Amino acid sequence: MKFTEEHEWLEPDGDTVKVGITEYAAEQLGDIVFIELPDLGTSVTKGQEIVVIESVKAASDILAPLDGEIIEINNAIVDDPSMVNNDPTGEAWFFKMSLKNQGELDGLMSEDEYKKHIQ
């Protein structure tokens, strides 16, 4: 897995990645009550706001971690946003995207680097 400074995790699989938020991010948000995911086929640019999350504490945006296209979304978390609090790095992934440039993954943090980042 790879991690961003914005507390997203990425699980590479060939030229695609599965994306979600980290356990740390889910804890900081508190109880999540609403999630709006991007549309399938959306072309995204790194840093672009693509997901809206609302919790009992605040509203927050998830940014595109890399350049690419949204190829799958996880409707289960739209129907039951609490899944993100219960299993943020498992069944509660947000979307899958195809990458424009797979080399961009090299600029992301490893798990150890991410753990140091959140300390």
N, C-alpha and C positions, 0 to 999 in steps of 0.2 A: 504494500500500500504506500501511497504518497500522500502528503499533507500540504495544505496551504496556510499562510499566516492568518487567513480569514476563517480558520477552523473547519475546513472541508477536508474530507478524505476522498481519495481517488483510488479505485481498484482497476489497474490496467488489464485489458484482455485483448491482445493483438493491437489493432488500430482503434479500439474503442476503450472508453473508461466508464465505470459506474461511479456516481458521485453522491455523497451524502454529507451530513455534518457530524462532527466528532461528538463523543460523549461529553467532553468539556463544554462544547457549544450548547448541547441540549440542556446540561445542568445550569448554565448561565441564563438560558432563556426561561427556564421554569416550565410550567405546564403549557404545552403547545395546543392551541385551540383552532387554528386555521392555517392552511397551506395552499398557496396558489403556484402551480407548476407551469413551466413554459409549454407552448404548443409543439407538437411533433413537427419536425422539419425546420424548426427555427434555427437560423444561422446565428451563432453567438461569437462575440469577441471577448477575449480575456478582460475581466474587470466589469463587464456589462451586468447590470442587475437583471436576474432572470427568474428568481423565486422570491415570493413574499411569504414570510412566516409571521404569524401573530401568536403571542403567548399572553398569559395573564399579566406578565411584567411589561412587555413592549412589543412593538412591531419591528421586524428586521428584514433586511434583504440578503439574499444569497447571490454572490457574484459568480459569473462564469469563470471557472478556474483556468481555462485554456480556450483557444480558438477552435471552433468546430461546429457541429450540427447536432441538435437534439434528435435522437433516434428512438428513444423509448422513455416513457414516464411511469412512475409508480403510483397509479391511481389509488392504491390501498391506503396510502398516507393522507390523501385528500379526504377519503371517506372516514378515516380514523387517525387524526393527527397525533394522538397520544402514542401511537406506535413509535414515533421519533424519540419520545422520552424513554420508552421501554427497551428499544433495540436500535439505537442510532447507527451502529456500524454493521448491522445485519440486515434484517428484513425491511428496515425503514430507509432504504436508499431513496434518493430523489429522482434521478434521471440517469440515462446512459447517453453518451455522446460519442460521435465519431470525431477523431482529431484531425485538424488540418495539418499539424506538424507534430509528429510523435516525439521529436526531440525536445519539445517544451516540457515534457515530463521530467527531464533531467534537472530543471530549475526548481523543482519542488522538494520539500523536506522529506527525509526518511522518518520513520516512527521515533527513533531516538532523538533526532533533531527537533521534532515536534514536541516531544515531552519536555525538552529543555526550554523550548519557546513558551510553554504555558506555565512554567515554574515561576 
